[in-house]
Amino acid sequence: MTMHSKSIEIYGKCVDDFEVSPFESVDMLHRRSRIERVIHELTNDERIKLLSFDMQLIRNANRMSEHIGEVYDFSLSEEPLIEWWWHLDHIANGKIAFNLSPEIESDLAI
């Protein structure tokens, strides 16, 4: 298992975990930001797995923003919107919408 795969798996276990401390859930957001910085290094399988976990976090946005909101003020978030996980409150209240589209990369000349 690559270092990135392990980090993605840990992130994936956190997107549904409301039993942990809200501080640990904030750490999940930091982990997701670290993954984003190396996203160009991920394999297609890793990207698909990450997208699946991201979609689960989006589905949990309301509950997770409340959980994390116990220790983190989302209104003070200065992270760019590309790092949407730092803006779960806006996802939960519908101020951020998603339009998923595939990113196609190929070495093939067509």
Secondary structure by P-SEA (a helix, b strand, c coil): ccaaaaaaaaaaaacccccccaaaaaaaaaaaaaaaaacccccaaaaaaaaaaaaaaaaaaaaaaaaaccccccccccccccccccaaaaaaaccbbbbbbbbccccccc
